[in-house]
Amino acid sequence: MEYFSLYFHSENALFGMGNPLLDISAVVDKDFLDKYGLKPNDQILAEDKHKAMFDEIAKKSKVEYHAGGSTQNSVKIAQWMIQKPHKVATFFGCIGSDRFGEILKQKAEEAHVDAHYYQQTDEPTGTCAACITGDNRSLVANLAAANCYDKEKHLDLESNWDLVEKARVYYIAGFFLTVSPESILKVAKHASENNKIFGLNLSAPFISQFFKDDMMEVMPYVDILFGNETEAATFAREQGFEETGDIAAIARWAQALPKVNQRRPRTVVFTQGRDDTVATKVTMFPVLDIDQNDIVDTNGAGDAFVGGFLSELVQERPLEECIRAGHYAANVIIRRAGCTFPEKPNFR
């Protein structure tokens, strides 16, 4: 993997684009779960019957708000790992013109992320409710405005594209392929043409299954491909690769897929939960040990790993250090509820 000089570590050096969600978490009771037909420990997309739930949970006495969504989580964690300067990370995504949108702006600012949201009035700000009962968390996501990103009305604006050009590292979760593949392609081509680093995450098995054409249109521009073992196996199977049980073999195969910028060999990084992380050229990196009793919530582990990885990448550190930072960030996040973190990291 090639790296640049220290000007990487500057404002707007890291660019992320994706589906911004306002994470809303509160302790609820069994009656609340029953009212909305929720299981104690689950992850679902909101249906019409859940729409009123978001306002109701926001009225709970000890409600917490955090800037969320996969890509925004990762750039937020990268910024936390870097600490200063602030606004190393830039984020684009779509929100509504509403109270939740204003809270999301405030939370992104508190995380020192330079968020530039496309605001529209057709859909409310996307939300993810975490309904907590004891040790269980029932997650209900309502993408809403996150689905409404408009390339021509936001990414193509000169002031916004200037921020894209200012970056040297780009990261987008595969979830955004369901919203604006044309925006991803524009950013990916810019990175490739200018020998910058573009990272993509497989994100979820359904992306490889149902958005494979859009994914493979972007793949030739991908310098770093992230995913977990389940996503990697699904991606390989959908693309006709037969050794889907061998994650290292999948990593080698994915690395060799066609690539436009030949100056920068593709790096593939697949996490495997508590098992070793696989990275080409194929190396196994053990994760940090953790007592199972210390694990509170694993939902943000993948986003945290990428965030830690990006924080070192943007500072021109080698692959081994990027992965070590990823493991550290994930280890911190799974000890806490939601994708949250202490005031400062203790990485070095």
Secondary structure in CASP SS format (residue, H / E / C, confidence):
PFRMAT SS
TARGET T0000
AUTHOR 0000-0000-0000
METHOD secondary structure of the structure
MODEL  1
M C 1.00
E C 1.00
Y C 1.00
F C 1.00
S C 1.00
L H 1.00
Y H 1.00
F H 1.00
H C 1.00
S C 1.00
E C 1.00
N C 1.00
A C 1.00
L E 1.00
F E 1.00
G E 1.00
M E 1.00
G C 1.00
N C 1.00
P C 1.00
L E 1.00
L E 1.00
D E 1.00
I E 1.00
S E 1.00
A E 1.00
V E 1.00
V C 1.00
D C 1.00
K H 1.00
D H 1.00
F H 1.00
L H 1.00
D H 1.00
K H 1.00
Y C 1.00
G C 1.00
L C 1.00
K C 1.00
P C 1.00
N C 1.00
D E 1.00
Q E 1.00
I E 1.00
L E 1.00
A C 1.00
E C 1.00
D H 1.00
K H 1.00
H H 1.00
K H 1.00
A H 1.00
M H 1.00
F H 1.00
D H 1.00
E H 1.00
I H 1.00
A H 1.00
K C 1.00
K C 1.00
S C 1.00
K C 1.00
V C 1.00
E E 1.00
Y E 1.00
H E 1.00
A E 1.00
G E 1.00
G C 1.00
S H 1.00
T H 1.00
Q H 1.00
N H 1.00
S H 1.00
V H 1.00
K H 1.00
I H 1.00
A H 1.00
Q H 1.00
W H 1.00
M H 1.00
I H 1.00
Q C 1.00
K C 1.00
P C 1.00
H C 1.00
K C 1.00
V C 1.00
A E 1.00
T E 1.00
F E 1.00
F E 1.00
G E 1.00
C E 1.00
I E 1.00
G E 1.00
S C 1.00
D C 1.00
R H 1.00
F H 1.00
G H 1.00
E H 1.00
I H 1.00
L H 1.00
K H 1.00
Q H 1.00
K H 1.00
A H 1.00
E H 1.00
E H 1.00
A C 1.00
H C 1.00
V C 1.00
D E 1.00
A E 1.00
H E 1.00
Y E 1.00
Y E 1.00
Q E 1.00
Q E 1.00
T C 1.00
D C 1.00
E C 1.00
P C 1.00
T C 1.00
G C 1.00
T E 1.00
C E 1.00
A E 1.00
A E 1.00
C E 1.00
I E 1.00
T E 1.00
G C 1.00
D C 1.00
N E 1.00
R E 1.00
S E 1.00
L E 1.00
V E 1.00
A E 1.00
N E 1.00
L C 1.00
A H 1.00
A H 1.00
A H 1.00
N H 1.00
C H 1.00
Y C 1.00
D C 1.00
K C 1.00
E C 1.00
K C 1.00
H C 1.00
L C 1.00
D C 1.00
L C 1.00
E H 1.00
S H 1.00
N H 1.00
W H 1.00
D H 1.00
L H 1.00
V H 1.00
E H 1.00
K H 1.00
A C 1.00
R C 1.00
V E 1.00
Y E 1.00
Y E 1.00
I E 1.00
A E 1.00
G H 1.00
F H 1.00
F H 1.00
L H 1.00
T H 1.00
V C 1.00
S C 1.00
P H 1.00
E H 1.00
S H 1.00
I H 1.00
L H 1.00
K H 1.00
V H 1.00
A H 1.00
K H 1.00
H H 1.00
A H 1.00
S H 1.00
E H 1.00
N C 1.00
N C 1.00
K C 1.00
I E 1.00
F E 1.00
G E 1.00
L E 1.00
N E 1.00
L C 1.00
S C 1.00
A C 1.00
P H 1.00
F H 1.00
I H 1.00
S H 1.00
Q H 1.00
F H 1.00
F C 1.00
K H 1.00
D H 1.00
D H 1.00
M H 1.00
M H 1.00
E H 1.00
V H 1.00
M H 1.00
P H 1.00
Y H 1.00
V C 1.00
D C 1.00
I E 1.00
L E 1.00
F E 1.00
G E 1.00
N E 1.00
E H 1.00
T H 1.00
E H 1.00
A H 1.00
A H 1.00
T H 1.00
F H 1.00
A H 1.00
R H 1.00
E H 1.00
Q C 1.00
G C 1.00
F C 1.00
E C 1.00
E C 1.00
T C 1.00
G C 1.00
D C 1.00
I H 1.00
A H 1.00
A H 1.00
I H 1.00
A H 1.00
R H 1.00
W H 1.00
A H 1.00
Q H 1.00
A C 1.00
L C 1.00
P C 1.00
K C 1.00
V C 1.00
N C 1.00
Q C 1.00
R C 1.00
R C 1.00
P C 1.00
R C 1.00
T E 1.00
V E 1.00
V E 1.00
F E 1.00
T E 1.00
Q E 1.00
G C 1.00
R C 1.00
D E 1.00
D E 1.00
T E 1.00
V E 1.00
A E 1.00
T C 1.00
K C 1.00
V C 1.00
T E 1.00
M E 1.00
F E 1.00
P C 1.00
V C 1.00
L C 1.00
D C 1.00
I C 1.00
D C 1.00
Q H 1.00
N H 1.00
D H 1.00
I C 1.00
V C 1.00
D C 1.00
T C 1.00
N C 1.00
G C 1.00
A H 1.00
G H 1.00
D H 1.00
A H 1.00
F H 1.00
V H 1.00
G H 1.00
G H 1.00
F H 1.00
L H 1.00
S H 1.00
E H 1.00
L H 1.00
V C 1.00
Q C 1.00
E C 1.00
R C 1.00
P C 1.00
L H 1.00
E H 1.00
E H 1.00
C H 1.00
I H 1.00
R H 1.00
A H 1.00
G H 1.00
H H 1.00
Y H 1.00
A H 1.00
A H 1.00
N H 1.00
V H 1.00
I H 1.00
I C 1.00
R C 1.00
R C 1.00
A C 1.00
G C 1.00
C C 1.00
T C 1.00
F C 1.00
P C 1.00
E C 1.00
K C 1.00
P C 1.00
N C 1.00
F C 1.00
R C 1.00
END
